[in-house]
Amino acid sequence: MALDYKLMGERLKKARLNKGFTQETLAEMLKVSIAYISRIETGKTRLNLKRLNELCTILDTTESYILDGASHDSNSYLSTELSTVLKDCTARDKELIYQIATIISENNK
């Protein structure tokens, strides 16, 4: 799967706005130029993992949300991934996965 830098930039911009930061404020925090922040948000610049982690820490978001839109707080978090895994499982495997998930769910109550 190729990374969609434009979509990642849109998510970063949304996270920045949710924090009430301007591009200038974020640039100062990262010690980079405002133009660099703009290029990230428009998808014209690629991020390395270190910079992505720095941004996510400052913006109080996760790398998984920025990379693929997955939100741990969402009810649909990992639903697609789980469906993909389950479709190739045997009935017995699905039963085992269900039993394990039930145990984990009960322990988190």
C-alpha positions as semicolon CSV with decimal commas, in nm:
position;residue;x (nm);y (nm);z (nm)
1;M;0,000;0,000;0,000
2;A;0,147;0,335;-0,105
3;L;0,130;0,622;0,140
4;D;-0,105;0,905;0,047
5;Y;0,095;1,209;0,158
6;K;-0,184;1,448;0,064
7;L;-0,431;1,266;0,288
8;M;-0,171;1,243;0,565
9;G;-0,118;1,618;0,534
10;E;-0,491;1,681;0,559
11;R;-0,507;1,472;0,877
12;L;-0,209;1,659;1,023
13;K;-0,371;1,991;0,939
14;K;-0,695;1,880;1,106
15;A;-0,501;1,772;1,417
16;R;-0,316;2,106;1,420
17;L;-0,639;2,303;1,394
18;N;-0,799;2,089;1,666
19;K;-0,515;2,194;1,896
20;G;-0,568;2,558;1,796
21;F;-0,217;2,593;1,654
22;T;-0,124;2,806;1,357
23;Q;0,132;2,683;1,108
24;E;0,367;2,941;1,256
25;T;0,323;2,805;1,609
26;L;0,381;2,448;1,496
27;A;0,684;2,550;1,292
28;E;0,834;2,722;1,597
29;M;0,775;2,414;1,812
30;L;0,949;2,191;1,556
31;K;1,216;2,450;1,474
32;V;1,130;2,437;1,102
33;S;0,997;2,689;0,852
34;I;0,630;2,770;0,802
35;A;0,679;2,673;0,437
36;Y;0,788;2,325;0,549
37;I;0,468;2,284;0,754
38;S;0,267;2,402;0,454
39;R;0,438;2,149;0,226
40;I;0,362;1,870;0,477
41;E;-0,004;1,969;0,500
42;T;-0,043;1,981;0,123
43;G;0,133;1,648;0,076
44;K;0,422;1,800;-0,119
45;T;0,683;1,681;0,128
46;R;0,743;1,333;0,261
47;L;0,784;1,278;0,632
48;N;1,034;1,049;0,793
49;L;0,921;0,847;1,095
50;K;1,108;1,065;1,343
51;R;0,937;1,382;1,220
52;L;0,600;1,208;1,207
53;N;0,645;1,099;1,569
54;E;0,739;1,454;1,673
55;L;0,430;1,593;1,501
56;C;0,202;1,333;1,655
57;T;0,340;1,400;2,002
58;I;0,290;1,776;1,969
59;L;-0,055;1,739;1,811
60;D;-0,164;1,469;2,057
61;T;-0,258;1,221;1,787
62;T;-0,134;0,881;1,675
63;E;0,081;0,776;1,385
64;S;-0,183;0,521;1,286
65;Y;-0,445;0,795;1,253
66;I;-0,214;1,010;1,037
67;L;-0,100;0,718;0,821
68;D;-0,431;0,542;0,762
69;G;-0,707;0,724;0,946
70;A;-0,738;0,459;1,217
71;S;-0,854;0,601;1,546
72;H;-0,827;0,394;1,862
73;D;-1,133;0,579;1,993
74;S;-1,349;0,482;1,698
75;N;-1,597;0,194;1,724
76;S;-1,478;0,076;1,383
77;Y;-1,107;0,072;1,478
78;L;-0,947;-0,233;1,310
79;S;-1,284;-0,365;1,187
80;T;-1,163;-0,395;0,829
81;E;-0,838;-0,558;0,937
82;L;-1,022;-0,809;1,159
83;S;-1,266;-0,892;0,881
84;T;-0,976;-0,958;0,645
85;V;-0,809;-1,191;0,893
86;L;-1,131;-1,374;0,976
87;K;-1,233;-1,438;0,615
88;D;-0,942;-1,678;0,567
89;C;-0,993;-1,860;0,897
90;T;-1,161;-2,194;0,944
91;A;-1,475;-2,215;1,158
92;R;-1,265;-2,361;1,441
93;D;-1,012;-2,076;1,417
94;K;-1,294;-1,820;1,427
95;E;-1,432;-1,989;1,740
96;L;-1,090;-1,971;1,909
97;I;-1,047;-1,605;1,816
98;Y;-1,395;-1,531;1,951
99;Q;-1,317;-1,709;2,279
100;I;-0,991;-1,517;2,320
101;A;-1,161;-1,186;2,240
102;T;-1,435;-1,262;2,492
103;I;-1,179;-1,334;2,765
104;I;-0,993;-1,010;2,690
105;S;-1,318;-0,812;2,682
106;E;-1,431;-0,952;3,018
107;N;-1,094;-0,873;3,176
108;N;-1,122;-0,508;3,065
109;K;-1,458;-0,452;3,236
